[in-house]
Amino acid sequence: MIDSRTAPYAALVLRVALGVFFLAHSSLKLFVFTPAGTAKFFGSLGLPGELAYLIIAVEVLSGIALILGVWTRYAALAGIPILLGAIFTVHGAAGFFFTNPKGGWEFPAFWALALLTQALLGDGAYALRPSRSADALGGQLSGAALR
């Protein structure tokens, strides 16, 4: 049974943590590796270098949106392909555990599942601009059950 008194605060904690993770991850690309360095790394993986700039933008915008609670469901869903891409292009070959050399896919997979959980939960408490309900997104669950 879900405790309806505390569930909105649990969604808030998850939402803010995920947003902070995205801002931290994009800050690494912006200030440590630099956008040009990140683009070069993407190129070394056989990906278009320009994709790095899109990834950085999505990470920054999703991070801010999650922290503020602005269209939380969409912001969470936008981050999932980034993490799946990281698994399939970088971390997958390193094995499961993130402590493996070159980092395994454990953390990106957990992060992607947490984003999916956030998208299913909804905004939580103190959202500035609530997302549309699951019914409006085409879901089969009651929108009231996800608020």
C-alpha positions in Angstrom: 0.0 0.0 0.0 1.3 3.4 -0.9 1.2 6.0 1.9 -0.6 8.9 0.2 0.6 11.3 2.8 4.3 10.8 2.2 4.3 9.7 -1.5 4.4 13.3 -2.9 7.5 14.0 -0.8 9.2 10.8 -1.9 8.6 11.8 -5.5 10.0 15.3 -4.6 13.2 13.8 -3.2 13.6 11.5 -6.2 12.9 14.4 -8.6 15.4 16.8 -7.1 18.1 14.1 -6.8 17.7 13.1 -10.4 17.9 16.8 -11.4 21.0 17.3 -9.4 22.6 14.2 -11.0 21.9 15.6 -14.5 23.3 19.0 -13.6 26.4 17.4 -12.2 26.9 15.2 -15.2 26.4 18.0 -17.6 28.8 20.2 -15.6 31.4 17.6 -16.0 30.9 17.8 -19.8 30.8 21.6 -19.8 33.6 22.5 -17.4 36.0 19.5 -17.2 35.9 17.8 -20.6 34.5 20.9 -22.4 31.9 20.7 -25.1 34.5 20.4 -27.8 36.3 17.6 -25.9 33.0 15.8 -25.3 32.2 16.1 -29.1 35.6 14.7 -29.9 35.0 11.8 -27.5 31.6 11.1 -29.2 33.4 11.1 -32.5 35.9 8.5 -31.2 32.8 6.3 -30.4 31.6 6.6 -34.0 28.9 9.0 -33.1 28.4 12.4 -34.7 30.3 15.0 -32.6 27.3 17.3 -32.8 25.3 14.9 -30.8 27.4 15.8 -27.7 26.0 19.4 -27.8 22.4 18.0 -27.9 23.1 15.6 -25.0 24.6 18.4 -22.9 21.6 20.6 -23.6 19.1 17.8 -22.7 21.0 17.1 -19.5 21.0 20.7 -18.4 17.4 21.4 -19.4 16.1 18.1 -17.9 18.1 18.7 -14.7 16.6 22.2 -14.2 13.1 21.0 -15.1 13.4 18.1 -12.6 14.6 20.3 -9.8 11.9 22.9 -10.3 9.1 20.4 -11.1 8.5 21.7 -14.6 6.9 19.0 -16.8 8.6 16.4 -14.7 7.3 13.4 -16.6 8.7 14.7 -19.9 12.0 15.7 -18.3 12.4 12.3 -16.8 11.5 10.5 -20.0 14.0 12.7 -22.0 16.9 11.5 -19.9 16.3 7.8 -20.4 17.6 7.6 -24.0 20.8 9.4 -22.9 21.5 6.8 -20.3 20.6 3.9 -22.6 23.0 5.4 -25.1 25.7 5.6 -22.5 25.2 1.9 -21.7 25.3 0.8 -25.3 28.2 3.0 -26.4 30.5 3.3 -23.4 29.7 1.3 -20.3 28.1 -1.9 -21.6 31.4 -3.5 -22.6 32.9 -2.8 -19.2 30.6 -5.3 -17.5 27.9 -4.8 -14.9 29.6 -3.2 -11.9 30.3 0.5 -12.1 33.6 0.0 -10.2 35.0 -2.0 -13.1 37.7 -0.3 -15.2 36.0 2.2 -17.5 32.8 1.9 -15.4 30.2 -0.7 -15.9 26.5 -0.2 -16.8 25.2 -0.7 -13.2 24.8 3.0 -12.4 23.4 4.2 -15.7 20.9 1.4 -15.7 19.8 2.2 -12.2 19.6 5.9 -13.1 17.4 5.1 -16.1 15.1 3.0 -14.0 14.9 5.8 -11.4 13.9 8.2 -14.3 11.2 5.8 -15.4 10.0 5.5 -11.8 9.8 9.3 -11.6 7.9 9.5 -14.9 5.4 7.0 -13.5 5.1 8.7 -10.1 4.6 12.2 -11.4 5.7 15.5 -10.1 5.5 15.1 -6.3 5.3 18.0 -3.9 6.2 21.6 -4.8 6.2 21.2 -8.5 6.1 24.6 -10.3 4.4 23.3 -13.4 2.8 19.9 -13.0 2.9 17.3 -15.9 -0.2 16.0 -17.6 -1.7 13.0 -16.1 -0.9 9.5 -17.2 -4.2 9.3 -19.0 -3.3 12.2 -21.1 0.0 10.5 -21.9 -1.9 7.5 -23.2 -1.4 5.4 -20.0 -3.9 2.9 -18.8 -3.6 3.8 -15.2 -5.8 6.3 -13.4 -4.3 9.8 -13.4 -5.4 10.1 -9.8 -3.3 7.1 -8.8 -0.1 8.7 -10.2 -0.5 12.2 -8.6 
